[in-house]
Amino acid sequence: MSYKTIEVSPLHRFLLANTNMAWFWLLVRLYLGWGWLTAGWGKVQNPAWVGSDAGTMKTAAPLGRRFVECAKTI
């Protein structure tokens, strides 16, 4: 059985194997993580997700009223 070696493209090597690009990927990961945390924190503080009105978002979304319900709670 013979094996073939597939060469990695220079762009792939530059973006993923170059240690100088680690700073770029750190910034990307921090940006995405911050967005994820702020979105989650908004849901924790929104009464449509937790609290007395819990479940409003779950029942409104299939009916297409998701954005209307969000606007009312904000």
C-alpha positions in Angstrom: 0.0 0.0 0.0 1.4 3.4 -1.0 0.7 6.6 0.9 0.5 10.0 -0.7 1.5 13.1 1.2 -0.6 16.2 0.6 1.2 19.4 0.9 -0.3 22.2 3.0 -0.9 25.5 1.2 1.2 28.4 2.1 -1.8 30.4 3.2 -2.8 27.6 5.6 0.7 27.4 6.9 0.9 31.2 7.5 -2.5 31.4 9.2 -2.4 28.3 11.4 1.2 27.2 11.8 3.0 30.5 12.1 3.6 31.5 15.7 3.5 35.2 14.8 -0.2 34.8 13.9 -1.0 33.7 17.5 -1.5 37.3 18.5 -4.1 37.7 15.7 -6.0 34.6 16.7 -5.9 35.7 20.4 -7.6 38.9 19.4 -10.2 37.0 17.4 -10.9 34.6 20.2 -11.2 37.4 22.8 -13.6 39.4 20.5 -15.8 36.3 19.9 -15.7 35.4 23.6 -16.7 38.9 24.6 -19.6 38.8 22.2 -20.7 35.4 23.5 -20.5 36.6 27.2 -22.4 39.8 26.6 -25.2 38.0 24.7 -25.5 35.4 27.5 -25.5 38.1 30.2 -28.3 39.9 28.3 -30.4 36.8 28.4 -29.7 36.2 32.1 -31.0 39.7 32.9 -34.0 39.6 30.5 -37.2 38.5 32.2 -38.4 36.9 29.0 -35.6 34.3 29.4 -35.5 34.0 33.2 -37.9 35.2 36.0 -41.6 35.7 36.0 -42.0 35.8 32.2 -39.7 32.7 31.5 -40.7 30.8 28.4 -42.0 33.8 26.5 -39.2 33.7 24.1 -39.6 30.0 23.6 -43.3 30.2 22.7 -43.1 33.4 20.7 -40.2 32.3 18.4 -42.1 29.6 16.5 -44.9 32.0 15.8 -42.6 34.7 14.4 -43.1 37.1 17.2 -39.6 36.8 18.6 -38.5 40.3 17.7 -41.7 41.9 18.8 -41.4 40.2 22.2 -37.8 41.3 22.5 -38.6 44.9 21.8 -41.3 44.9 24.4 -39.0 43.6 27.1 -36.2 46.0 26.3 
